Amino acid sequence: MAIAMTKGYSEQTAGAKLCIDLASDWAAECISDLNISENVFLMDYGAADGGTASEFWGKIINDLQEKNQSTEITLIGNDLYSNDNQALINNLSIQSINNEVVKTFLCAGSFYDQLVPSEFIDFGFSATAMHWLNKKVENLNDHTHVLASSNQTARNDFLKQALFDWNQILDIRSKELKIGGKLLTVNLSRDNENRYLGNNGGKTVNVHDEIHSIWKELLEEKLITEAEYQKGTIQNFYKSPEEFISPLINKDSSAYKKGLRLIKERTVYVDCPYKKKWKENKNTEEFAIGLMETIRSWSRHSFVSALDKNSHTNLNPVDTLFHRLTKRISNDPENWSLDYVEHHLMMERV
């Protein structure tokens, strides 16, 4: 299943950077507890183009150098082969330019696989990446996002796949971490009131319902086929805090058996930065385009992959989808916002 963020991801995802910034305190705590030796290996899993975490990693590296000036630091950035990896290389290299003790590397590939040798990583980090499913779930045919759907069968199937993936991810990370190594994840989540990215509990519209509404309009106007409509599914799942920590407290899980343990966890809320700016300047056109672009950055590939490539030559329905989304936001800016629900999880291999 191909997943790819749009080019210019960092410029289009101001909210994602805020989520990373809010994890800086726990990252500093992870680093402070490390047993620093001659070499320290850091890894950013699912980094996209690396821009949103550039400041974050700069702080980590400064903290490490303050502890030990002679320690050689290696930062490895990871994302899929389909990623804009040239941009990732450029953003990683910011940390090593004019700093002889810092080396940066690109590791292309899926974080569902083991990416580095066993017992290699001192500190691993991932932000807003591990909600994507590793295997497509096919039976959601009445909505574009399972959490906004009333299809309980599909929801159970998505949850089953999401938990399988999460257990696999933590199992592999527990192999890659050194004993005493730390792992910090910042994941899109859903809270106990069923709020998640796109659904802020009714303060504004459910973004996923609006996306689905437009996608269904395209079907009714015969701009897409029934098969394309049904395939237009965003293949991710926002897990609850209980679902996130389950492999870390289940003594029968592979990750637990390999020594991966929960240190602490929290839920963090981030208000939509585009809405905040709109409230200050009332520039509706800027708000509508900015909000549309951040939504498009993570959802576009789901709709592109649903299309029959031989059926659309002159008019691209996906472009129409986001054009109409921009128009809806512009027509009713007060009722739109993309607020984040994030789960921070600190782990250690013992």
Backbone torsions as a table, in degrees:
resi	resn	phi	psi	omega
1	MET	NA	117.6	-177.2
2	ALA	-79.0	127.9	174.8
3	ILE	-127.0	130.7	179.3
4	ALA	-152.3	132.5	173.8
5	MET	-79.3	155.5	-179.7
6	THR	-71.0	157.4	174.2
7	LYS	-63.2	148.4	-177.1
8	GLY	74.8	27.5	-174.2
9	TYR	-54.1	-47.1	-175.1
10	SER	-62.3	-40.4	-179.8
11	GLU	-66.3	-22.7	-175.4
12	GLN	-100.0	1.9	-174.3
13	THR	-133.4	64.7	179.0
14	ALA	-61.7	-33.9	-179.9
15	GLY	-65.0	-37.6	180.0
16	ALA	-63.2	-38.6	177.8
17	LYS	-64.9	-40.4	178.1
18	LEU	-60.8	-39.5	178.5
19	CYS	-62.6	-41.4	177.9
20	ILE	-66.1	-44.7	-179.5
21	ASP	-58.0	-36.8	-178.1
22	LEU	-73.5	-8.7	175.5
23	ALA	-97.9	0.2	-175.3
24	SER	-62.5	-33.0	-179.4
25	ASP	-65.8	-42.0	179.2
26	TRP	-72.1	-32.5	176.1
27	ALA	-63.4	-43.4	177.8
28	ALA	-61.8	-37.4	177.6
29	GLU	-65.2	-42.3	177.2
30	CYS	-59.0	-44.9	-177.9
31	ILE	-66.8	-39.2	-177.0
32	SER	-64.1	-26.9	-178.5
33	ASP	-89.6	-6.4	-176.8
34	LEU	-71.8	146.4	172.9
35	ASN	-85.4	94.5	-173.4
36	ILE	-73.7	127.7	176.8
37	SER	-119.1	-157.1	-177.8
38	GLU	-67.9	-29.0	-177.7
39	ASN	-131.6	136.6	177.0
40	VAL	-125.1	131.6	-178.8
41	PHE	-114.9	123.4	-178.9
42	LEU	-115.6	149.0	179.3
43	MET	-144.7	135.7	177.2
44	ASP	-110.5	109.1	-176.9
45	TYR	-90.5	128.3	178.8
46	GLY	67.3	49.2	-169.8
47	ALA	-80.6	-6.3	-173.4
48	ALA	55.9	-128.0	-179.4
49	ASP	-89.4	1.4	174.0
50	GLY	81.4	-7.6	-174.2
51	GLY	-70.8	-36.6	-176.5
52	THR	-67.7	-23.7	-177.5
53	ALA	-106.7	6.9	-175.9
54	SER	-61.3	-45.5	179.0
55	GLU	-66.8	-38.8	178.1
56	PHE	-56.9	-50.5	-178.6
57	TRP	-69.1	-32.0	175.8
58	GLY	-59.2	-41.4	178.5
59	LYS	-66.9	-41.5	179.3
60	ILE	-60.5	-47.1	-179.0
61	ILE	-64.0	-40.5	176.9
62	ASN	-61.6	-42.5	179.0
63	ASP	-61.9	-41.9	179.6
64	LEU	-65.1	-40.6	-178.9
65	GLN	-70.5	-29.7	175.3
66	GLU	-67.8	-32.1	178.4
67	LYS	-74.0	-39.3	-176.5
68	ASN	-154.6	105.2	-176.0
69	GLN	-64.4	-26.2	-174.7
70	SER	-91.7	-5.9	-179.9
71	THR	-66.3	130.0	174.3
72	GLU	-86.2	130.4	-173.1
73	ILE	-113.8	129.1	176.3
74	THR	-117.2	123.6	176.8
75	LEU	-110.8	122.9	-178.9
76	ILE	-111.4	124.5	176.3
77	GLY	-102.4	136.8	-177.0
78	ASN	-127.2	138.7	162.4
79	ASP	-163.3	177.3	-173.2
80	LEU	-66.9	162.8	176.9
81	TYR	-59.7	-30.5	-178.5
82	SER	-78.6	-5.4	-178.5
83	ASN	-69.2	162.6	171.8
84	ASP	-78.6	75.9	-171.1
85	ASN	-74.5	-18.9	173.7
86	GLN	-66.3	-41.3	176.2
87	ALA	-64.6	-38.4	177.6
88	LEU	-62.9	-44.0	177.0
89	ILE	-58.8	-44.9	-179.0
90	ASN	-61.4	-42.9	-178.4
91	ASN	-73.0	-35.1	175.1
92	LEU	-63.5	-40.8	-174.6
93	SER	-66.3	-16.5	175.6
94	ILE	-56.3	-34.9	-176.3
95	GLN	-74.4	-25.6	-174.7
96	SER	-101.6	-15.2	178.5
97	ILE	-64.2	127.5	179.3
98	ASN	62.4	23.4	177.0
99	ASN	-137.9	96.9	-170.3
100	GLU	-66.5	-23.6	-176.5
101	VAL	-87.8	-4.3	-179.4
102	VAL	-106.6	128.5	175.2
103	LYS	-120.0	141.1	179.9
104	THR	-123.7	141.9	-178.7
105	PHE	-136.7	152.8	172.5
106	LEU	-103.1	131.5	173.7
107	CYS	-121.4	98.9	-178.8
108	ALA	-85.4	137.2	179.2
109	GLY	146.3	175.3	-175.1
110	SER	-86.1	135.9	176.4
111	PHE	-76.4	5.6	167.6
112	TYR	-81.5	-6.9	177.0
113	ASP	-112.5	159.8	173.3
114	GLN	-73.0	128.7	-170.9
115	LEU	-108.9	-23.0	179.9
116	VAL	-134.7	166.8	179.5
117	PRO	-60.2	158.1	178.6
118	SER	-63.2	146.7	178.9
119	GLU	52.4	51.5	-173.1
120	PHE	-114.9	-35.9	-169.5
121	ILE	-95.1	133.4	174.4
122	ASP	-86.1	-41.5	-179.3
123	PHE	-143.0	119.6	176.1
124	GLY	-110.9	147.6	-176.6
125	PHE	-142.4	145.0	173.3
126	SER	-148.9	137.7	-179.2
127	ALA	-132.4	130.3	174.0
128	THR	46.1	46.2	-179.1
129	ALA	-128.7	-32.7	-165.9
130	MET	-93.6	25.4	172.8
131	HIS	-97.7	-8.6	178.7
132	TRP	-77.7	141.1	-178.2
133	LEU	-83.9	144.7	-179.5
134	ASN	-84.4	-14.3	179.1
135	LYS	-138.0	134.0	-177.2
136	LYS	-67.8	132.6	173.2
137	VAL	-98.3	124.4	-165.1
138	GLU	-95.5	-15.0	-163.7
139	ASN	-95.6	13.3	172.0
140	LEU	-91.9	104.1	-175.5
141	ASN	-121.8	12.9	-178.4
142	ASP	-126.9	11.3	179.2
143	HIS	-163.2	167.6	177.6
144	THR	-97.4	-13.3	175.1
145	HIS	-139.8	131.9	-171.0
146	VAL	-65.5	-34.6	-176.7
147	LEU	-72.7	-18.7	176.4
148	ALA	-94.3	-2.1	-178.6
149	SER	-94.2	157.8	173.8
150	SER	-95.4	8.0	-177.9
151	ASN	-79.6	94.2	-174.5
152	GLN	-68.5	-33.0	178.2
153	THR	-62.5	-46.8	178.2
154	ALA	-62.9	-41.6	179.5
155	ARG	-59.1	-43.6	178.5
156	ASN	-62.4	-39.4	179.9
157	ASP	-68.5	-40.3	176.9
158	PHE	-64.0	-43.1	179.4
159	LEU	-62.0	-43.7	179.5
160	LYS	-58.9	-45.7	179.6
161	GLN	-66.8	-41.2	-179.3
162	ALA	-62.3	-41.2	179.8
163	LEU	-70.8	-36.8	175.4
164	PHE	-61.0	-46.8	179.8
165	ASP	-61.5	-44.7	-176.2
166	TRP	-64.4	-41.8	176.4
167	ASN	-61.9	-39.3	178.7
168	GLN	-65.9	-43.7	179.1
169	ILE	-59.1	-48.4	-176.7
170	LEU	-70.0	-34.4	175.5
171	ASP	-59.1	-46.8	-178.1
172	ILE	-69.3	-41.2	178.5
173	ARG	-63.1	-34.5	179.4
174	SER	-66.7	-26.4	173.9
175	LYS	-72.5	-40.7	-173.5
176	GLU	-75.5	-26.3	-177.7
177	LEU	-75.6	142.8	168.8
178	LYS	-70.6	160.2	169.4
179	ILE	-61.6	127.8	-175.0
180	GLY	89.0	-5.7	178.3
181	GLY	-73.4	153.3	-176.6
182	LYS	-114.0	149.0	174.4
183	LEU	-130.6	128.0	179.2
184	LEU	-123.2	122.9	177.8
185	THR	-118.5	141.9	177.1
186	VAL	-123.2	99.2	-170.4
187	ASN	-116.6	141.7	169.2
188	LEU	-59.0	134.9	-169.8
189	SER	-137.9	178.8	167.6
190	ARG	-129.4	144.4	-175.5
191	ASP	-97.4	-173.5	-175.9
192	ASN	-70.1	-12.8	176.2
193	GLU	-101.8	15.0	177.7
194	ASN	63.7	29.2	172.2
195	ARG	-87.9	144.6	-179.3
196	TYR	-159.2	176.4	178.9
197	LEU	-56.4	117.7	-178.0
198	GLY	103.7	-18.1	179.1
199	ASN	-132.3	103.4	-178.4
200	ASN	-101.2	28.2	175.6
201	GLY	80.6	18.8	175.9
202	GLY	96.9	2.3	176.1
203	LYS	-63.6	-35.4	173.5
204	THR	-139.5	-177.1	-176.5
205	VAL	-63.5	154.3	170.4
206	ASN	-77.5	114.4	-175.0
207	VAL	-60.3	-37.7	-178.4
208	HIS	-68.5	-34.4	174.9
209	ASP	-64.5	-38.1	179.6
210	GLU	-68.0	-42.0	176.8
211	ILE	-60.1	-45.4	179.5
212	HIS	-62.9	-40.6	-179.8
213	SER	-58.1	-42.8	179.7
214	ILE	-69.4	-42.0	179.6
215	TRP	-60.5	-37.6	178.2
216	LYS	-71.3	-35.1	174.3
217	GLU	-56.5	-42.8	-179.3
218	LEU	-62.8	-35.4	175.3
219	LEU	-65.6	-48.5	-177.6
220	GLU	-63.0	-30.0	178.2
221	GLU	-88.5	3.8	178.7
222	LYS	62.2	29.3	174.1
223	LEU	-86.0	-19.6	169.8
224	ILE	-133.8	160.1	179.8
225	THR	-88.2	168.7	175.9
226	GLU	-58.8	-40.9	179.7
227	ALA	-64.2	-40.9	179.2
228	GLU	-67.4	-38.6	177.0
229	TYR	-58.9	-47.0	-177.0
230	GLN	-68.9	-29.2	179.6
231	LYS	-80.9	-12.3	-178.0
232	GLY	-76.3	72.9	-175.8
233	THR	-122.2	127.4	175.2
234	ILE	-76.8	113.3	-169.6
235	GLN	-88.5	64.8	172.8
236	ASN	-140.6	171.3	-178.6
237	PHE	-149.9	128.2	-179.7
238	TYR	-91.9	109.2	-175.6
239	LYS	-80.1	156.2	176.7
240	SER	-83.9	164.1	175.1
241	PRO	-55.0	-40.7	179.9
242	GLU	-63.1	-37.0	179.0
243	GLU	-71.1	-34.8	178.0
244	PHE	-65.2	-43.0	-173.8
245	ILE	-86.2	-8.9	-173.3
246	SER	-54.9	-43.0	-179.9
247	PRO	-69.8	-16.6	-175.9
248	LEU	-90.1	-11.5	178.1
249	ILE	-117.4	-4.9	177.4
250	ASN	-91.0	108.6	-175.5
251	LYS	-66.1	-12.7	178.3
252	ASP	-92.9	-5.9	-179.7
253	SER	-73.5	151.5	-179.4
254	SER	-63.2	-39.8	-179.6
255	ALA	-64.4	-41.6	179.8
256	TYR	-64.7	-42.6	-179.8
257	LYS	-63.9	-27.1	178.2
258	LYS	-87.5	0.3	172.9
259	GLY	102.3	7.5	-179.6
260	LEU	-80.1	127.2	-174.0
261	ARG	-129.3	147.8	173.7
262	LEU	-73.4	128.6	170.5
263	ILE	-96.6	-55.3	176.2
264	LYS	-164.9	164.1	-179.3
265	GLU	-148.2	157.8	179.0
266	ARG	-158.0	157.3	172.8
267	THR	-105.8	133.4	-175.9
268	VAL	-124.7	137.7	179.9
269	TYR	-111.5	136.1	179.2
270	VAL	-128.0	118.1	177.4
271	ASP	-70.1	148.7	-177.7
272	CYS	-58.6	117.8	-179.7
273	PRO	-67.2	-28.3	179.5
274	TYR	-70.2	-39.2	178.0
275	LYS	-67.7	-39.5	178.8
276	LYS	-59.7	-43.7	-179.9
277	LYS	-66.7	-39.1	179.1
278	TRP	-62.1	-38.9	178.8
279	LYS	-63.1	-26.7	-179.7
280	GLU	-83.6	-41.4	-173.2
281	ASN	-113.1	-11.7	180.0
282	LYS	56.1	27.5	176.9
283	ASN	-85.8	92.4	-172.3
284	THR	-68.6	-38.0	179.4
285	GLU	-62.9	-45.5	178.3
286	GLU	-61.3	-43.1	179.9
287	PHE	-63.1	-47.3	-177.4
288	ALA	-62.7	-43.0	-179.8
289	ILE	-69.2	-44.6	-179.1
290	GLY	-62.8	-43.3	179.9
291	LEU	-68.5	-41.5	177.2
292	MET	-60.2	-43.7	-176.5
293	GLU	-65.4	-37.1	178.6
294	THR	-70.0	-35.7	175.4
295	ILE	-67.2	-43.5	-179.4
296	ARG	-63.1	-33.9	-175.0
297	SER	-58.7	-32.0	-178.7
298	TRP	-110.8	-7.9	-176.6
299	SER	-111.2	-20.6	-171.4
300	ARG	-57.3	-43.9	-175.5
301	HIS	-60.9	-29.1	179.7
302	SER	-64.7	-37.1	-178.2
303	PHE	-84.1	-35.6	176.0
304	VAL	-61.1	-41.9	-178.1
305	SER	-70.3	-15.8	179.0
306	ALA	-81.5	-16.8	-173.1
307	LEU	-79.8	144.9	168.0
308	ASP	-78.3	111.7	-172.2
309	LYS	-62.3	-19.8	-177.9
310	ASN	-91.0	-3.8	-172.7
311	SER	-99.5	-15.2	-172.6
312	HIS	-125.7	108.6	-178.4
313	THR	-110.2	-50.4	-175.6
314	ASN	-92.2	-40.8	-176.0
315	LEU	-113.7	123.9	177.4
316	ASN	-93.5	113.3	-177.7
317	PRO	-61.9	-29.2	-179.3
318	VAL	-68.3	-39.9	175.0
319	ASP	-61.6	-39.8	178.0
320	THR	-63.1	-41.3	177.8
321	LEU	-54.4	-49.6	-175.4
322	PHE	-78.4	-25.8	172.4
323	HIS	-64.2	-45.5	179.5
324	ARG	-68.6	-34.0	177.0
325	LEU	-62.3	-44.3	177.3
326	THR	-58.7	-42.4	-179.2
327	LYS	-64.6	-41.2	178.9
328	ARG	-62.6	-43.0	179.3
329	ILE	-63.3	-44.4	-178.2
330	SER	-63.3	-34.9	-178.0
331	ASN	-75.1	-19.5	-176.2
332	ASP	-149.4	60.0	-172.7
333	PRO	-61.4	-30.7	-178.5
334	GLU	-61.4	-26.0	-171.9
335	ASN	-102.6	18.5	179.7
336	TRP	-126.3	141.5	176.2
337	SER	-168.3	147.6	175.6
338	LEU	-121.2	89.4	-177.5
339	ASP	-93.9	142.3	-175.7
340	TYR	-97.0	140.2	166.0
341	VAL	-116.4	114.2	-174.0
342	GLU	-119.2	143.7	175.0
343	HIS	-113.0	122.4	176.3
344	HIS	-99.3	131.3	-176.8
345	LEU	-135.2	117.3	178.8
346	MET	-103.9	128.7	-176.4
347	MET	-132.0	158.0	177.3
348	GLU	-140.3	144.5	172.6
349	ARG	-94.3	123.1	-177.5
350	VAL	-109.6	NA	NA
